[in-house]
Amino acid sequence: MALIKSISGIRGTIGGKAGEGLTPLDMVKFTSAYATLIRRISTVKSNRIVVGRDARMSGEMVRRVVCGTLMGMGFDVIDIGLASTPTTELAVTMAEACGGIILTASHNPKQWNALKLLNEHGEFLNAEEGQEVLRIAEAEAFDYADVEHIGSYTEDLSYNEKHIERVLALDLVDVEAIRKADFHVAIDCVNSVGGVILPQLLERLGVKHVEKLYCEPTGNFQHNPEPLEKNLGAIMSLMKKGGNDVAFVVDPDVDRLAMICEDGTMYGEEYTLVSVADYVLKHTPGNTVSNLSSTRALRDVTCGYGMHYFASAVGEVNVVAKMKEVNAVIGGEGNGGVIYPAAHYGRDALVGIALFLSHLAHEEKKVSELRATYPMYYMAKNRIDLTPETDVDAILEKVKEAYHNEEVNDIDGVKIDFANGWVHLRKSNTEPIIRIYSEAGTVEEANGLAKKVAGLVEGSL
């Protein structure tokens, strides 16, 4: 059993002893702590909290515990049912709520669930707020409402439709062009909420031909739910048979988008954001942002339009903060996360799909041909195991000093930009390892850069 308490939420495997897995007692404790914080910091006076969930097998049980706890804390619950993470984020502001909780463990396997915590803007709590939730929970410093002030419960299942309407209303979503293109689309929704909302979105976008894979929202995921090539054999095989222009694959809470070309090859999740950014920049000049571990191709495309690219620390909340700081028109993460401020400040696969199909319709290319128009980079992901006593900060400082003549960014670990690629070293928040991500023009070059820097790390151990 596992329970991971972090500033980004509470994640764990269902069952076991309290404090070791994600048990009802843990759900009550951390929901109460979150409610205590929201009561203190929210400027919205509605007294409402939105709750949405993915289709995990444990979701109904977790929903009942969380909603009951929020009512016990005196909040009025708006339960939006089976809903994606971006749908829940939008629901918070649409309902003028004080905050929201998304019940999803994102791309984790089915035995996991989590409480992902939102502020009144429908955005994730920042590091300071997340830390305060953990402190309140540890101290059990919360007071429940008396019988006269118990919160109410309302179910409102209208937000999937409201989310779709928000996407369709975006200026750069060209429904008429998509309809005329007469696309044939396949989708893999890994038995979660994507299977509910993506067919509705595609229909509204004018896509008449949709081949569905794993769209029944049972929560019994038919493959590992992280949308990586090694997990997508079925949809890739389907595409290789021909007859479809593109396949869209989402994770269980629909904030990550991967794509597959018409010939069954992976488009590359790093290039979801790159492609959407290309389309946005073509119509809306402005800055872009991604995290330090994302592909250099976004920087290249941005500079090609004469605009400025900025890097943020890893983590959606950090990307959003940087986007606001530099007034970015598009941003996100290389894991298939598209953040388009014209819609909202959150990773949103629905926005990604609508913008990509608009782009594809305008370009009049095959998906593989469109992919070939972008700079070609390959990424390698390695790690170095450490002992718990290792001074990781001292090691990273030594690496930074050794490469001081290169372009170095130390806002999140150490990233070294070379002429032919980059290497990013970060210490894990959950285990004694250093993650080493690298990128270059070939896999061999990417691994070579990583090996070169790793040798310096290992020499310091």
QUIGIBEL-V981651 format. One record per helix or strand. SS is the DSSP state (alpha for helix, beta for strand). FROM is the first residue (numbers start at 1). LEN is the number of residues. If there is no record, write none. Layout:
ss & from & len
SS & FROM & LEN
SS & FROM & LEN
//
This chain:
ss & from & len
beta & 3 & 4
beta & 9 & 6
beta & 18 & 1
beta & 21 & 2
alpha & 24 & 18
beta & 48 & 6
alpha & 59 & 14
beta & 76 & 7
alpha & 85 & 10
beta & 99 & 5
beta & 112 & 7
beta & 124 & 1
alpha & 127 & 13
alpha & 147 & 3
beta & 153 & 3
alpha & 159 & 10
alpha & 175 & 7
beta & 184 & 5
alpha & 194 & 11
beta & 209 & 5
alpha & 229 & 3
alpha & 233 & 8
beta & 246 & 5
beta & 257 & 4
beta & 266 & 1
alpha & 270 & 14
beta & 287 & 5
alpha & 297 & 8
beta & 309 & 4
alpha & 316 & 11
beta & 328 & 6
beta & 337 & 3
beta & 347 & 1
alpha & 349 & 15
alpha & 367 & 5
beta & 378 & 8
alpha & 392 & 11
beta & 407 & 3
beta & 414 & 5
beta & 421 & 7
beta & 433 & 8
alpha & 443 & 17
//
